[in-house]
Amino acid sequence: MAKNYFYITLLLGFFFTLSVSAQEGKQQSKLQETTVIEGLNLYPNPVSNGKVYITSKNDLDKDITIFDVLGKKVLQTTLSSKELNISNLTPGVYIIKINEAESTATRKLIVR
């Protein structure tokens, strides 16, 4: 009887170890998937004239998503030039997510 408990405990320990290592592998692959955008510039910040300029080293098309502090999406667009018009946003603090090719960056944006 004691032998059975020993083998059951041994098997449970093995499966637990296997499960934990698989989860760590998934988390590491997710972290490696997202890369930063080289040479990303977001200016001016804070914004007072209703226009923000976004440049990067590669200067490719960028998918822009802006969220308010509650996480609600307030603007989504694709930017092919440097200038983004945000004059319709009310003054406050926002989170801007920028996707360029396979790279992603997130920044805080202040609108005055």
Residue pairs with C-beta under 8 A, 6 or more apart in sequence:
34 103
34 104
35 102
35 103
35 104
36 103
36 104
36 105
37 56
37 57
37 58
37 98
37 100
37 103
37 104
37 105
38 56
38 57
38 58
38 103
39 55
39 56
39 57
39 58
40 54
40 55
40 56
40 98
40 105
41 53
41 54
41 55
41 56
42 52
42 53
42 54
42 96
42 98
42 107
42 109
43 52
43 53
44 52
44 53
45 52
45 107
45 108
45 109
45 110
46 110
46 111
46 112
47 86
47 109
47 110
47 111
47 112
48 112
50 85
50 86
50 87
51 83
51 84
51 85
51 86
51 87
52 83
52 84
52 86
52 109
53 82
53 83
53 84
54 62
54 64
54 79
54 82
54 84
54 98
55 82
56 62
56 100
58 100
58 101
60 100
60 101
61 78
61 79
61 80
61 100
62 78
62 79
62 98
62 99
62 100
63 76
63 77
63 78
63 79
63 98
63 99
63 100
64 75
64 76
64 77
64 78
64 79
64 84
64 96
64 97
64 98
65 73
65 75
65 76
65 96
65 97
65 99
66 73
66 74
66 75
66 76
66 86
66 89
66 94
66 95
66 96
66 97
66 109
67 73
67 74
67 94
67 95
67 96
67 97
68 74
68 92
68 93
68 94
68 95
69 92
69 93
69 94
69 95
74 89
74 94
75 86
75 88
75 89
77 84
86 109
86 111
89 111
90 111
91 111
91 112
92 110
92 111
93 108
93 109
93 110
93 111
94 108
94 109
94 110
94 111
95 106
95 107
95 108
95 109
96 106
96 107
96 108
96 109
97 104
97 105
97 106
98 104
98 105
98 106
98 107
